[in-house]
């Protein structure tokens, strides 16, 4: 423990959005940031998420095995690339955070402003898919994750996204039930408005079918 206390993470890094940092984020602190972050990870102060991405280990988890959940990791990595306001967890990841998809997934889906290759995680067999969307046009809310608050599509937006692309992720078999559960708690007027504005009326009809309701109800 003396080693950990003698080499604390600089405050500017520890306070990064969603506790996720890259070597370039540490360039103002370290002359050679990459080996420094590797060293901090070896000391248990950082947790390596993927090649070039690290999460700050919570104080209460120092010295213990800690792996943050996939949805918070996806939000953290995307935020490190694009900034907090430009990233929205969507699809199956939003469904997970809304509590309608209980099974842990191996794919996370994040809406981002520009296309980016999928990012394979190094601490588990999982992938983060970054999907280009007009993120400012998505209906989103803040939800607390393991690494901090993140923007997540609302139940209404998630209904439309899942119905539009049920195969975007690795759990399409559970999508109809997730959509039905979210539909039941959605504001129907808000749902209709979003479907109209986003030209997702066909997706809304599919969601209504999965929810077992008549079209337009």
C-alpha positions as CSV (number, residue, x, y, z in Angstrom):
1,X,0.0,0.0,0.0
2,X,2.9,2.3,0.6
3,X,3.7,2.1,-3.1
4,X,0.2,3.1,-4.0
5,X,0.3,6.1,-1.7
6,X,3.6,7.2,-3.0
7,X,2.5,7.4,-6.6
8,X,-1.1,8.8,-6.6
9,X,-2.9,9.5,-9.9
10,X,-2.8,13.2,-10.7
11,X,-6.1,14.9,-9.9
12,X,-6.6,16.0,-13.5
13,X,-6.6,12.3,-14.6
14,X,-8.6,11.0,-11.6
15,X,-11.3,13.5,-12.4
16,X,-11.7,12.6,-16.1
17,X,-15.2,12.2,-17.3
18,X,-16.4,8.6,-16.5
19,X,-13.0,8.0,-15.0
20,X,-11.6,6.9,-18.4
21,X,-8.3,8.1,-19.8
22,X,-6.0,7.6,-22.8
23,X,-2.3,8.3,-23.0
24,X,-2.9,11.5,-24.9
25,X,-5.1,12.7,-22.0
26,X,-2.1,12.4,-19.8
27,X,0.3,14.2,-22.1
28,X,0.1,17.4,-20.0
29,X,1.0,15.5,-16.9
30,X,3.7,13.1,-18.1
31,X,6.4,13.6,-20.7
32,X,6.0,9.9,-21.7
33,X,2.4,9.1,-20.8
34,X,2.0,5.6,-22.2
35,X,4.6,3.9,-20.0
36,X,3.4,5.9,-17.0
37,X,-0.2,4.6,-17.5
38,X,1.1,1.1,-17.9
39,X,3.0,1.5,-14.6
40,X,-0.1,2.9,-12.8
41,X,-2.1,-0.1,-14.1
42,X,0.6,-2.5,-12.9
43,X,0.3,-0.9,-9.5
44,X,-3.5,-1.4,-9.5
45,X,-4.4,2.3,-9.7
46,X,-5.7,2.0,-13.2
47,X,-7.6,-0.8,-14.9
48,X,-6.8,-1.5,-18.6
49,X,-10.0,-1.6,-20.5
50,X,-8.7,-1.9,-24.1
51,X,-5.6,-1.0,-26.0
52,X,-5.0,2.7,-25.1
53,X,-7.9,3.0,-22.7
54,X,-7.8,2.9,-18.9
55,X,-10.3,3.3,-16.0
56,X,-9.4,4.9,-12.7
57,X,-9.9,2.2,-10.0
58,X,-12.2,3.5,-7.2
59,X,-10.5,4.1,-3.9
60,X,-12.6,1.4,-2.2
61,X,-11.5,-1.2,-4.8
62,X,-7.8,-0.6,-4.6
63,X,-6.0,-4.0,-4.0
64,X,-9.1,-5.9,-5.0
65,X,-10.3,-7.4,-8.3
66,X,-12.4,-4.9,-10.1
67,X,-14.0,-5.0,-13.6
68,X,-16.5,-2.2,-14.4
69,X,-19.7,-3.3,-16.2
70,X,-19.8,-3.2,-20.0
71,X,-22.2,-0.4,-20.3
72,X,-20.2,2.0,-18.2
73,X,-17.0,1.0,-20.0
74,X,-18.6,1.8,-23.4
75,X,-19.7,5.2,-22.2
76,X,-16.3,5.9,-20.8
77,X,-14.4,4.9,-23.9
78,X,-16.7,6.8,-26.2
79,X,-16.6,9.9,-23.9
80,X,-12.8,9.8,-23.9
81,X,-12.9,10.0,-27.8
82,X,-15.8,12.4,-28.4
83,X,-16.6,14.2,-25.1
84,X,-19.5,13.7,-22.7
85,X,-22.2,15.7,-24.5
86,X,-21.6,13.8,-27.8
87,X,-22.1,10.3,-26.6
88,X,-25.4,8.4,-25.9
89,X,-25.7,4.8,-24.9
90,X,-28.4,3.2,-27.1
91,X,-30.0,0.0,-28.2
92,X,-29.2,-3.1,-26.1
93,X,-27.0,-1.0,-23.8
94,X,-29.8,1.4,-23.1
95,X,-32.1,-1.6,-22.5
96,X,-29.7,-3.0,-20.0
97,X,-29.5,0.3,-18.1
98,X,-33.3,0.6,-18.1
99,X,-33.5,-2.9,-16.5
100,X,-35.4,-4.7,-19.3
101,X,-32.5,-6.9,-20.6
102,X,-31.3,-8.9,-17.6
103,X,-28.6,-11.1,-19.3
104,X,-25.1,-9.6,-19.4
105,X,-24.1,-8.9,-23.0
106,X,-20.8,-9.2,-25.0
107,X,-21.6,-6.1,-27.1
108,X,-22.2,-2.5,-26.1
109,X,-23.7,0.0,-28.5
110,X,-23.0,3.8,-28.3
111,X,-24.3,6.6,-30.5
112,X,-21.4,8.9,-31.5
113,X,-21.2,11.8,-34.0
114,X,-18.6,10.2,-36.3
115,X,-18.0,6.7,-37.4
116,X,-15.4,4.8,-35.5
117,X,-14.1,1.2,-35.7
118,X,-15.4,-1.2,-33.1
119,X,-13.2,-1.4,-30.0
120,X,-12.4,-4.8,-28.6
121,X,-11.9,-4.9,-24.8
122,X,-8.9,-6.5,-23.3
123,X,-10.3,-7.3,-19.8
124,X,-13.1,-9.5,-21.1
125,X,-14.5,-11.0,-24.4
126,X,-16.6,-8.1,-25.4
127,X,-16.8,-5.3,-28.0
128,X,-17.9,-1.7,-28.0
129,X,-19.7,-0.7,-31.2
130,X,-19.7,3.0,-32.0
131,X,-22.6,3.9,-34.2
132,X,-22.8,7.2,-36.1
133,X,-25.9,9.1,-35.2
134,X,-27.0,12.7,-34.9
135,X,-26.6,12.4,-31.1
136,X,-28.1,15.9,-30.4
137,X,-31.4,14.7,-32.0
138,X,-31.7,11.7,-29.8
139,X,-34.1,11.7,-26.8
140,X,-31.7,11.0,-23.9
141,X,-31.5,11.3,-20.2
142,X,-28.7,11.0,-17.6
143,X,-28.4,7.6,-15.8
144,X,-25.8,6.8,-13.2
145,X,-23.3,4.1,-14.2
146,X,-20.5,2.5,-12.4
147,X,-18.1,5.1,-13.7
148,X,-20.3,8.1,-13.4
149,X,-23.4,9.6,-15.0
150,X,-23.9,8.9,-18.7
151,X,-26.4,10.0,-21.4
152,X,-28.7,7.1,-22.3
153,X,-31.6,7.0,-24.7
154,X,-35.0,7.3,-23.0
155,X,-37.4,4.4,-22.9
156,X,-39.3,5.9,-25.9
157,X,-36.1,6.4,-28.0
158,X,-34.8,2.9,-27.0
159,X,-38.1,1.4,-28.2
160,X,-37.7,2.9,-31.6
161,X,-34.0,2.1,-31.9
162,X,-34.4,-1.5,-30.9
163,X,-37.4,-2.0,-33.2
164,X,-35.5,-0.3,-36.1
165,X,-32.3,-2.4,-35.7
166,X,-33.0,-5.4,-33.5
167,X,-29.8,-7.1,-34.7
168,X,-27.5,-4.3,-33.6
169,X,-25.9,-6.2,-30.7
170,X,-25.6,-9.8,-29.7
171,X,-29.0,-10.4,-28.1
172,X,-31.6,-10.0,-30.8
173,X,-33.6,-12.9,-29.3
174,X,-34.4,-10.9,-26.2
175,X,-35.2,-7.6,-28.1
176,X,-39.0,-8.1,-28.6
177,X,-39.5,-8.7,-24.9
178,X,-37.3,-5.7,-24.0
179,X,-39.2,-3.5,-26.4
180,X,-42.6,-4.7,-25.0
181,X,-41.4,-3.9,-21.5
182,X,-40.1,-0.5,-22.4
183,X,-43.3,0.3,-24.5
184,X,-45.4,-0.4,-21.4
185,X,-43.7,2.3,-19.5
186,X,-43.4,4.8,-22.4
187,X,-45.3,8.0,-22.9
188,X,-47.3,7.1,-26.0
189,X,-47.6,10.7,-27.2
190,X,-43.9,11.2,-26.9
191,X,-43.3,7.9,-28.6
192,X,-45.5,8.9,-31.5
193,X,-43.9,12.3,-31.8
194,X,-40.4,10.9,-31.9
195,X,-41.4,8.3,-34.4
196,X,-42.8,11.0,-36.7
197,X,-39.9,13.3,-36.3
198,X,-37.3,10.6,-36.8
199,X,-39.2,8.8,-39.6
200,X,-39.5,5.7,-37.5
201,X,-43.2,5.0,-37.9
202,X,-42.5,1.5,-39.3
203,X,-40.4,0.8,-36.2
204,X,-43.2,2.0,-33.9
205,X,-45.6,-0.4,-35.7
206,X,-43.2,-3.2,-35.1
207,X,-42.8,-2.2,-31.4
208,X,-46.6,-2.2,-31.1
209,X,-46.8,-5.7,-32.5
210,X,-44.2,-6.9,-30.1
211,X,-46.1,-5.2,-27.2
212,X,-49.3,-6.9,-28.3
213,X,-51.3,-3.7,-28.9
214,X,-53.3,-2.4,-31.8
215,X,-51.6,0.0,-34.2
216,X,-52.0,3.6,-33.2
217,X,-53.1,2.8,-29.6
